[in-house]
Amino acid sequence: HSITVVLGFIAGALYITSHYMKTMVPLRICEIASNVLFVIYGAMYPSWPTLALYGILVPLNSLRLYEMLQLVNKVRSASQGDLSMDWLKPFMHKHSYKKGDVLFRKGEHADEMFYIVSGTCRINEMGIDLHPGQLVGEMGFLTPGHERTATVECLEDVEMLNITYDKVGELYFQNPTFGFYFLKLTSERLLQNVKRLEQELEARPKAVIA
């Protein structure tokens, strides 16, 4: 009986500790440990409601921990060279746009970003075309006041997936590792755009001379 009581106190302490944690991965791990101890406590006491409740919470918290770790791993892989944003698709919603539609204009308030499923868009100020598999509008998430840094127009009918900055912020702040790799990924995209623009500017005089 004394062992059962001790297990109950440890489980309760872990549960309370989890509520003081500010990041999701350690929180889930702490809750899973607490849930497992409560399951043992419920079986030894016995307390069938306790056993049933925490028996359900163990796989549920384990699933959420797995999803978060998968998300972090996918962002880590993307930041190491593969800039695909496929890992964001489950958190996005589908929208369609017609040829000539302006997705957003420079200086407008930004509250969402987009993933191109099909079709082509253009960043008007830079003359850069964006194709399926690329992210659009992510820079507004990092600018002061969430302001659009360029105008993006649809060159043809486009299928998009969009995600609000509120959701991105939720994912960003849930886990510091996710936030770090998202910043690294966004910086890499910005550097690629700058490099591409520099190459186009270098090629223009040559084209004129030719």
C-alpha positions as CSV (number, residue, x, y, z in Angstrom):
1,H,0.0,0.0,0.0
2,S,2.8,2.4,0.8
3,I,4.4,1.8,-2.6
4,T,1.1,2.6,-4.3
5,V,0.8,5.9,-2.3
6,V,4.4,6.9,-3.2
7,L,3.7,6.1,-6.9
8,G,0.6,8.3,-6.7
9,F,2.5,11.2,-5.2
10,I,5.3,10.9,-7.8
11,A,2.7,10.8,-10.6
12,G,1.0,13.9,-9.2
13,A,4.3,15.7,-8.9
14,L,5.2,15.0,-12.5
15,Y,1.7,16.1,-13.7
16,I,2.1,19.4,-11.8
17,T,5.7,19.8,-13.2
18,S,4.4,19.4,-16.7
19,H,2.2,22.5,-16.3
20,Y,5.3,24.6,-15.5
21,M,7.0,23.6,-18.7
22,K,7.0,26.1,-21.6
23,T,7.9,23.8,-24.5
24,M,5.9,21.0,-25.9
25,V,8.4,18.1,-26.2
26,P,9.5,18.1,-22.5
27,L,5.9,18.7,-21.4
28,R,4.6,15.7,-23.4
29,I,7.4,13.5,-22.0
30,C,6.7,14.6,-18.4
31,E,3.0,14.0,-18.9
32,I,3.5,10.5,-20.4
33,A,5.7,9.5,-17.4
34,S,3.0,10.9,-15.1
35,N,0.3,9.0,-17.0
36,V,2.2,5.7,-16.9
37,L,2.6,6.0,-13.1
38,F,-1.1,6.9,-12.7
39,V,-2.0,3.7,-14.7
40,I,0.2,1.6,-12.3
41,Y,-1.3,3.4,-9.3
42,G,-4.9,2.8,-10.6
43,A,-4.1,-0.9,-11.1
44,M,-2.5,-1.4,-7.7
45,Y,-5.0,0.7,-5.6
46,P,-7.2,-0.4,-7.4
47,S,-9.1,2.6,-9.0
48,W,-10.7,1.7,-12.2
49,P,-11.7,5.3,-13.3
50,T,-8.0,6.4,-12.7
51,L,-6.8,3.4,-14.7
52,A,-9.2,4.0,-17.6
53,L,-8.5,7.8,-17.7
54,Y,-4.7,7.6,-17.8
55,G,-4.8,4.5,-19.9
56,I,-6.4,6.7,-22.6
57,L,-4.0,9.6,-22.0
58,V,-0.8,7.5,-22.4
59,P,-1.3,6.8,-26.2
60,L,-2.9,10.2,-26.8
61,N,0.2,12.1,-25.4
62,S,2.5,9.6,-27.1
63,L,0.8,10.4,-30.4
64,R,1.2,14.1,-29.9
65,L,4.8,13.8,-28.9
66,Y,5.5,11.7,-32.0
67,E,3.8,14.3,-34.3
68,M,5.9,17.1,-32.8
69,L,9.1,15.1,-33.1
70,Q,8.3,14.3,-36.8
71,L,7.6,18.0,-37.5
72,V,10.9,19.0,-35.9
73,N,12.8,16.3,-37.9
74,K,11.2,17.4,-41.2
75,V,12.1,21.0,-40.6
76,R,15.6,20.0,-39.7
77,S,15.9,18.0,-43.0
78,A,14.5,20.9,-44.9
79,S,17.0,23.3,-43.4
80,Q,19.9,21.1,-44.5
81,G,19.2,21.5,-48.1
82,D,15.7,20.2,-49.0
83,L,13.5,23.4,-49.0
84,S,10.3,21.5,-49.6
85,M,7.5,22.7,-47.3
86,D,5.5,19.4,-47.4
87,W,5.6,19.2,-43.7
88,L,3.3,22.2,-43.4
89,K,0.5,20.7,-45.6
90,P,-1.5,19.1,-42.8
91,F,-1.9,22.5,-41.2
92,M,-2.9,24.3,-44.4
93,H,-6.2,24.9,-46.3
94,K,-6.8,24.8,-50.1
95,H,-7.6,27.9,-52.2
96,S,-7.8,28.6,-55.9
97,Y,-6.8,31.8,-57.8
98,K,-7.3,32.9,-61.4
99,K,-4.7,34.1,-63.9
100,G,-4.1,37.8,-63.2
101,D,-5.2,37.7,-59.6
102,V,-2.9,39.5,-57.2
103,L,-2.1,37.3,-54.2
104,F,-1.0,40.4,-52.2
105,R,0.6,43.8,-52.8
106,K,3.8,45.3,-51.3
107,G,3.0,47.2,-48.1
108,E,-0.2,45.4,-47.3
109,H,-0.7,43.8,-43.9
110,A,0.2,40.2,-44.0
111,D,-1.6,37.5,-42.0
112,E,-1.0,34.3,-43.9
113,M,1.5,32.5,-46.2
114,F,1.0,30.2,-49.1
115,Y,2.3,27.0,-50.7
116,I,2.0,26.6,-54.5
117,V,0.4,23.3,-55.5
118,S,0.0,24.1,-59.2
119,G,0.5,27.1,-61.5
120,T,3.0,29.9,-61.5
121,C,3.2,33.2,-59.7
122,R,5.6,36.1,-60.1
123,I,7.3,38.5,-57.6
124,N,6.8,41.6,-59.6
125,E,9.5,43.8,-58.0
126,M,12.2,41.1,-58.6
127,G,10.9,39.5,-61.7
128,I,11.2,36.1,-60.1
129,D,8.7,33.3,-61.0
130,L,7.5,31.0,-58.3
131,H,6.6,27.4,-59.2
132,P,4.8,24.4,-57.5
133,G,6.4,23.3,-54.3
134,Q,7.5,26.8,-53.3
135,L,6.4,28.9,-50.4
136,V,5.0,32.4,-50.9
137,G,4.6,35.2,-48.3
138,E,6.6,33.7,-45.5
139,M,8.8,36.9,-45.1
140,G,5.8,38.9,-43.9
141,F,5.8,36.7,-40.8
142,L,9.2,38.0,-39.8
143,T,8.8,41.7,-40.8
144,P,7.9,44.4,-38.2
145,G,4.1,44.8,-38.3
146,H,3.7,41.8,-40.6
147,E,4.0,43.9,-43.8
148,R,4.3,42.5,-47.3
149,T,7.7,43.0,-48.8
150,A,6.7,42.5,-52.4
151,T,3.7,42.1,-54.8
152,V,2.9,38.6,-56.0
153,E,0.7,38.0,-59.1
154,C,-0.7,34.8,-60.5
155,L,0.6,34.2,-64.1
156,E,-1.9,31.4,-64.6
157,D,-4.6,29.6,-62.7
158,V,-3.1,28.6,-59.4
159,E,-4.0,26.1,-56.7
160,M,-2.7,27.2,-53.3
161,L,-2.5,25.9,-49.7
162,N,-2.5,28.6,-47.1
163,I,-1.7,28.8,-43.4
164,T,-2.4,31.7,-41.1
165,Y,0.5,33.4,-39.2
166,D,-1.4,32.6,-36.0
167,K,-1.0,28.9,-36.7
168,V,2.7,29.4,-37.7
169,G,3.2,31.3,-34.5
170,E,1.6,28.5,-32.5
171,L,3.9,25.9,-34.2
172,Y,6.9,28.3,-33.8
173,F,6.5,28.9,-30.1
174,Q,5.5,25.4,-29.1
175,N,9.1,24.2,-29.7
176,P,12.3,26.2,-29.8
177,T,13.9,23.7,-32.2
178,F,11.1,24.1,-34.6
179,G,11.5,27.9,-34.3
180,F,15.2,27.8,-34.9
181,Y,15.0,25.6,-38.0
182,F,12.1,27.7,-39.4
183,L,14.3,30.8,-39.1
184,K,17.2,29.0,-40.8
185,L,14.9,27.8,-43.6
186,T,13.4,31.3,-44.2
187,S,16.9,32.8,-44.2
188,E,18.1,30.3,-46.8
189,R,15.1,31.1,-49.0
190,L,15.9,34.8,-48.8
191,L,19.6,34.3,-49.7
192,Q,18.5,32.1,-52.7
193,N,16.2,34.9,-53.9
194,V,19.0,37.5,-53.6
195,K,21.5,35.3,-55.4
196,R,19.0,34.6,-58.2
197,L,18.3,38.3,-58.6
198,E,22.1,39.1,-58.7
199,Q,22.6,36.5,-61.4
200,E,19.7,38.0,-63.5
201,L,21.2,41.5,-63.1
202,E,24.6,40.2,-64.2
203,A,23.1,38.6,-67.2
204,R,21.2,41.6,-68.5
205,P,24.2,43.7,-69.7
206,K,25.6,40.6,-71.5
207,A,22.2,40.1,-73.3
208,V,22.2,43.8,-74.4
209,I,25.8,43.6,-75.8
210,A,25.0,40.3,-77.6
